[in-house]
Amino acid sequence: MANDLKDTKLEAHLDALEKHKALLEQLHLNSNVHLNEVSESLEQLTLTLEEYLKIIGIP
């Protein structure tokens, strides 16, 4: 069960990472992306990383 949660948190973080990467690429190619979208994406990336690190035992 712990491994399932660990895998779920890792997948959530990797998904957030891919979404953030795509948003940054879009910003690079098209300056119409609002910086608040980038900020929200970065916040989501941070939250998913914190959750994953807690699950694997890194405070």
Steps between C-alpha positions, in 0.01 A plus 500: 500500500785742581654432160169579330484837673865564420441417134187717490683799647792451261265483201321816616832680527620381161170608346534846658857518372394420143218756514737766630757418233235531229385833642856634503551385142177675403621816677830480312323470165204726570509782749118489533531258792424693815764490768236418762444169315872427526495591869201273569670218312817544702298496824338172392840357418629598844199348678528168318873482573441572870234227518727248328797582725282454811389158377857379441608632840681822418359781716 
